[in-house]
Amino acid sequence: MIPMKLENIDKLRIVNYPAPVLLKVAEPVEIFDGQLVTLADRMLELMRQDHGVGLAAPQVGIGLRMFVCNATGEPEDEMVIVNPHFVEMDGAEEASEGCLSLPGVTVDVRRATSVILDAKDLHGRDVRLVGKDLPARIWQHEADHLDGKLILDYMSPADEIANLRAIKLLKEDFQAARAK
């Protein structure tokens, strides 16, 4: 169930840390309808606007297990992944990651280099996806969002120091917005 009216989906925006929705485990999608398609379209639009490669539903304030992604930037490579579950993960590589909900923050994160993912498509059909390198990294990053996990959870002491100011500003901006 999507906790908002269809006419409000166009008002969705990317929410920034420390918004509580980013820290909660998202609920499985149970209803596959036009509203879910509209939500996915809006998420893809926001991801493109902010030059991202992935965006999870919690990042737009919706606590559902769904994300969109595009590893190449080509329109035909846009994907919508619903209720994902990793079946297999192999290899490991550390690389720097950013996040649309944490502007200005980058963290070195060690992730599997090859994954097999079971999920649903927008119509509720089962899909099995195999991803290597960047797609595998994107899927893992976005799946973390569905479990209330952020790149901040991977920070080393050096990452904490390097990102201290950006995180402080995000917290201040969040508090200022809540005070309005």
Steps between C-alpha positions, in 0.01 A plus 500: 500500500631845410426746783418798282240607248581464132469875437781567751764279339617787276581696818748239624854621559819329610525511879835554668659344804404491787136459389357212708365313194860441389575309819201262494455159337264542203183293455460252213296615201174307493294698248624521142286763328511826308591691813817293536587574136444871561723486808774322303477760221536785752796328667674456163437868424652609833797266457572646154457860623762447770732302268475189716535135404246370753220614728306301759139571599598598857714776346180666379324444832318178404575200721466235229751237382558641153782677322580635157842502338695558183870413485562645152285812481340367182115513514465137391705389803261640763383232742234475769568232761230404751539283813864407424677209665864405439538133412875501447784746558859447396829689491578822681625843410525826690397819324385850585121548510278803527127515563224731377369523860847592629620778268866583554574171679719224353599177671723210398277191502599138443237316295461178304605532136251245369144438620189308410179673604145367511230766487170602346443733207239778499229250407579258785678248277804315637835602352853375556777750431873443473721800558872559497710798604304830489149349472582261787625793711193711423260217590677440831501872585129536421409177681678641807255793489211252516649362822550843657875489441704791363857543378560668837481151654816407307709801601856450615647748750661680202161519323343640817757779513477575126117520511454667839409843361263370231314281750477787750349725230246232400389466865474879538299533176266221613442664838442841340243352259317329789490825697307678223 
